[in-house]
Amino acid sequence: MSLASTTEVLNRALLRRDSIWIPQISYRDLDVREYVMVIFEDILGGRKVILNRPKKMNTLNYETVSSRIRRMYEKLKTYESDPTIKIVILKAYGKAFCAGGDVTSAVNLAAFGKCKLLLKLDMMEKINSIKTTSFNVSGHWSFVMSFYCKQFSLDYLLATYKKPMLAILDGSVMGGGVGISIHSTFRIVTENTIFAMPEASIGLFPDVGASYFLSRLPGFFGEYIGLTGVRLDGAEMLALGLGTHFIPSKNLQSMEKAIEKMVATSDAISVATMSMVINKFAQEVNVKPDSVTHRLKMINQCFSGETCEEILSSLERLSMQVEEKWINHAITSMKTASPICLKIFLKTIREGRSMQIEQCLGNEYIALSHILRKTISNDFYEGARAMLIEKDKKPQWGPSKLEKVSDQMVAQCFSRSFSVDDDWLPLRLPPRFDETNDRRSKL
């Protein structure tokens, strides 16, 4: 089959169906470099892993990046066991580190099925050798879960990595981008950094281990982040421990060169030695006077509530006593987010406080499966439609209010009961521990 014929077949397969638009593709317009979504760069004594989808804010595209996630996993495993590699640097090209998963592509994959051309192509080098191709346009939610299996395995590897890792978070870091960076030994933030976990606003809940790392924040700040989708800047991340060093973006290149020089000329490196090099470029920074990090007492007062209803009521009472923007934002965010996803998140983070990272990922995976399966609610697909596809910004959540979401509904989202037709596979994280080296998350 010629390239032109392949393109024609692909475009016929990817048409408007059920009000969801899947863009047509013209391979003549593609830049091969853009399809190298993850770049692996060798440096003397170390390696760099560079996200390279800048026009899409380095979002993780479920249809095409699944093989890249697997390759990242394999590469990082190799780096971990290679005695000549002393450090791994994680960074991204463009104005964002990683804005999370490409939710629109996830909806397309669940609704219309795998596009085998996109899944089988190993980037662009194979495109000229295509002879035949086939398409499966019968969608199934389990297709997306197969991606999450790979992503959660990668998150788990990074959370238990035994070698020093440095993540340069210069720009937006949200959702899946947080999952692959939050456990790094060094997490560099800048004046451009924006952190958020806004999943509930689109019919999901913070996952990728969020019930682990958000539950480790001071007080009930993790509940505040996950239930409201609040955005934090670099200084606030530093204050909360989400970042380890604040470095002005203009100094990042010099810092990288200094680290490369140190790694190349040292037989071994320690966290203390690395910190000394990074500190030469780091800058003390204060959070703004009106920052929510100054409101921990109020946040604890409200977000320590046992239920989402109690939390929202506490916020509304507080708004009658104190006039501050963050309170009104929190109220509005919770009232406009998916009610069932808010309750799912609250359950995961409360349970996550006493769990290890692998248990948190397993818990989130089950709930995520039910969200995609539409066991209780269609909110994921409705949220994607309203917020990302048609963009009318008016999702019709079901159930529509917090009080309509029963405890039984939430419990059902954590059930392991799936039918044979669901084609569901449990999350199987790779073995990481032995008797002599229990490598748990460093956060």
N, C-alpha and C positions, 0 to 999 in steps of 0.2 A: 504494500500500500504506500502510495506517495505521501510526502509530508502534507501537501495540499489536501489530499483525500482524508488523511487522518484528522486534520484541522476541521474539515467539513463535518465529519462524523461526530467529533467532539462537540462542536457547536450545536449540532442538532440534538445531541443528548442533553446539553445544558441550556434548557429553555425555561421560560417563566412557567412555574407550576405552583398552584395554591398560594398565589400572591407573594412567592419568594423568588427573588431574581438572582440567578446565578450568571455572572458576567461571561460573555463570550470571549474566546481567546484567539488572538492572532499571533502565531509563533514568529511571524516576520518582524513583529514589533518587540520581541523579547530580547533583552540584553542578557547574554549568558552569565555575566558577572552577578546579576541580580539573583540568579538561581543557585549561586553558591551561598546558601543561607547561613551556613556556619563555616567559618574559616579557622583552620588549625595551623598555627604559626610556630615554627621552631625557634627557640632562642637558646643560647648556650647555657645549659643547666636548668632550663625550664621550658614551659610551653604556654602559648596563648590560645584561648578559645574565644573567637570573635563572632558575635551575632551580626548578620549582614542582611537585614531586610529593612533598610532605613525608611523607604517610602511608606511602609506599613507600620512604622514605629516598632520594628522588630517583633511584631506579634507572631505567635506560634500558629501557623496555618495547619489545621488538622489534616487536610487532604495531602499536602505535599511535604510537610516537615516531619512526619512520623519516622521516615527513614533517617532524617537528620538527628532526631532525638536518639534513635538507636545508635547512630554513629558516634554521637557525643558520649553516650554511655560507654561504648566500647573503647573509644580513645581515652577517656578519663580513667577507665580501669587499667589500661595499658600504662598510662602515665604514673598511676599509683604504685605499680609494681616495678617500675623502671628505676634502679638506684641512681641513675645519672640525672634524673629529673628531681629538682629540689622544690619547685614551686609551680603552681598553675595560676595564670592570670585570666580572669573572665571579664570581658568588656564588650562593647558594641559600637558599631558605626552609626552615625546619624545623631539626631537630637534626642533620642530616647534610648534607654538601656533595653527595656522590654515592657511593652504595655499589656502583656498578658496573652491569653489565647485569642485567636481570631474566631469569635463566637459565630459570626455569619457563616464561616466555612463549616463550623461544627453542625449548625442547623441544616445546611445543605447536605452534609454527609449523612446525617440521621434521616433526613426526609427523602433523599433521592439515591442514596447508596454510594458505594465507592466508584470513583472514576478510575478505572484500572490503568488508563494511560498515565494519569498523574501519579498513581501509586507505584507503578512499575518503572517509570523513568528514574534512573539514578542520576539526578540532576539533568544537565543538558547534553552530556557527552554521548549519550546513547540515542539521541533523537534522530540522527542520520541513519541509524541502523534499524529503525522500526520497519518491520515487514507486515505484521498483523497486530491487531489490537481488538479488545472487546470491552463492552461496557455493561455494568450492572447498575441500573437506575432504580432498583427496588431497594429503598432505604431501610435502615434498621438502626435503632439507637445503639446497639452493641458495637457498631463500627466505630463510633466515637469513643466508647469505653475501651476499645483496643488501643486507642491512642493514649488514653489516661493511664492504662497499665504501664506503658513505656515511660510516660512523663513522671508518674509517681515513683517508678524504679530509679529514674535519674535523680529525682529529688532526694530519694533515700540514700543513694550513693553519695551525693554531695553533702548530705547531713552527717554522714559517718566517715567522711574522707579523712585519711590519715596524714596527708601531706598538706602543708600550708597552701591556702587559696586566697587570692586577692581579687575582689570584685570591685570594678570601677563603675559606680552608679551615677553617671553624669546624664541626667534626664529622667524621664518617667520610668518608674519601676512599679509595676502593678501586677496583681494576680500571679500568673505563671512566672513572670519575671522575678517576683519576690521568692517564689519557691526554689528557683535555681541559684539564687544569690545569698539568701538570708543566713545560711549556715557557713558562709566563707569566714576564714580566720580574720581577714581584714575586709571591711566594707566601707569603701571610700565614697563619701557623699560630697556634693558641691552646691554652689548657689543655684544650679539648674535642676537639682534633684526634686522629684515629686513622688511621694509614696502614697499608695492607696490600695484598698481591697474593696472595690465597689460592686462586687458580684450581685448582692441582693437587689440592686436597682434594675438588673436585667434578668431576674428570675433564676439566679443561682445563689450559692453561698460561698464564702471564702473557704477555699480548699488548699491543695498543694502543701498540706501540713500546717495550715493556719491555726488549727485548733491546738497545735503544739507551740508554735513560736509566739502567737498572740497571747496565749494564756500565761506566758512567762514574762510579760511586760508588767510594769508597776501597777499594783492594785487591780482595778477593773478597766484599765485603759484598752486592753485587747477587745473587750466587749464593745467599747465605744467605737473603736476603729471598724470592727466587722459589722456592727448593726447600723452604722451611719454612713460608711464609705468616705469618711473625712479624709481630706488630703493633707499630708504633712510635708514640710520642706526639709532640706538637708539639716538645718540646725535643730529642728524638732526631732528628726531621726536620731541625731547624735545624743540629744538629751535623754531619749528613751532607751538608748542602747541598740537601736536598729542599725545605726551606723557606728563605726569605730573611729573614723578620722574625717575631719572636714578639710578638704583641699580645694582652693579656688581652681576652676577649670583651666585657667591659663597655666597652671603649674603641673597639670597632669602628665604632660609629655616629658617634662624634666624628671618627674618622680619615676615614671616608667624606665627611663634611661638609667637612673641611679640604681634602681632595683636590678635591672639587667646586668649592670656592671658588677654589683655586689654578688649576684648569683653566679656570674661567670668566673669570678676570681676567688670564690670561697669553696672549700671542700665540703662544708656543711653549713646550713643556716638554721637559726632558731627564731622563734617568735619574737624574742627580745631584740635580736639583731635586726630583723625586719622592721620592727617598730621604730628603732632608732633611725633607720633610713627614711621611713615614711614621715616621722615627726619633723624632719628637716623641712618638709613642704607643707605640713599641716598648719592650720590656723585656728586659734581660739575664736569661737563665735557664740554669740548670745542669741537666745530665742527672742522673738518680738514680745513687747509688754503684754499684748493681747493674745498671746499664744495659748492654745488649749493645754499645753504642758504645765501652765501655771494653775490650772483648774482641777488638779488631780483630786482634791478633797470633794469638790462638787461632783466630779465624774464618778468617784467611788460611791457617793451618796445615792446617785441615780442608777448607775449601771450594776450595782450589786443586787438589784432586785431579782427575785427568783424566776419571774416570767417576763416576757416582752411587754405584756400589758402593764405590769408593775413598773418597769423601767420607763415606759412612755408616760405613765401617770406621774411619776416622780419628776420627769422633765417638764411636764406641763405645770406642775405646782411650782417648780423652781422658776419657770418663766414669769410667773406672777409676782415673784419676789425680786428677781434680778433680771435686768435687761441687758443681755449679752447675745451677740450674733451666733455664737457656737450653739447655744441652747435652742434657738429657733431653727437653726440648720439641722440639728439632730432630730428635732420633732418632725420637721418637714420630710427629712430623709426616711425616717422610720414609717411615716404615714404613706409614703409613695412607693416604698419597696415592697417586694413580694412577701406577704405575711407568713406563708409557710416556710420560705427560705430564711427569714429572720429567726423563726423558731428552731429550725434545723441547726442553724449556726450556733444559737445559744446553747443548745444541747451538746454540740460537738466541743465547744470551747470549755464548757463546765466539766465535761468528762475528760477533756484533754489535759487538764491540770494535773491529773494523777496518772497520765499515760506516757509511754515512751513514743518517740517519733513514728516508729513503725506501726504502733497501735492506732495512732491518730490518723495516719494515712489510710489504714484499713477501714476505720470508721467512716471517714469522709468518702471513700470509694463506694461503699455500700449506699450511702445516702445519695451520692451523685448518680449512681445507677438508677435509683428510683425516680430521681428528678428527670432524667433523660427518658426513662421508660414511661413516664406520665402515670405512675402508680396512683398518685393522689391528685396531681395537678398538672396542668399544661403550661405552667408559668414560665418555664425556660423558653419555650417556643414563642409564647406570647410576648415575653420581654424582649426577645431578639427582634421580633416583628416590629414592636412599637418603638424601641429605642435605637435599633441599629439598621433595620431594613427599610421599612416604610417611614420611620422617624416621625410619627405623629405624637410621640412622647406621652401617649395615653394608654398604657397597658391595662387590660381588663383582667386583673388577677382573680384566680379562683382557687381557694376561697378568697373573698374580697377584703376581709377584715381579720385582724388578729384573733378576736373573740370567736370567730367561726372556725378557727383551726384547733381541733381538739387534740388532746394528748394522744389519743389513739391514732390519729392521722400521722402525727410526728413519729410515734413508735413504729408505725408501719414502714416508714422511710428508712428504718434501720434493720428491717427484717431481711434475713438471708433466703427467704422463700421466693424462688423464681421458678417459672415453669420451663419445661424442656424447650418450648418454642421461643423462649427469651434468648436462647443461645448465650446465656450469661456465664462468664468465667470469673471466679474469685480472684482478688488481687494476690499475686504471688511475688513478693519482694525477694530479691536475691539474698542469699545468706551473706552476712557481713561480720558475724561475730565468732570468735573462738575463745577458748578458755584463757588464753594469755593476753588477748588484746580486744577488749570490749570497747569498740569505737562508737561512742554515742555522739549525738549532736553536740556541737561546741557552743550552741547558743545558751 
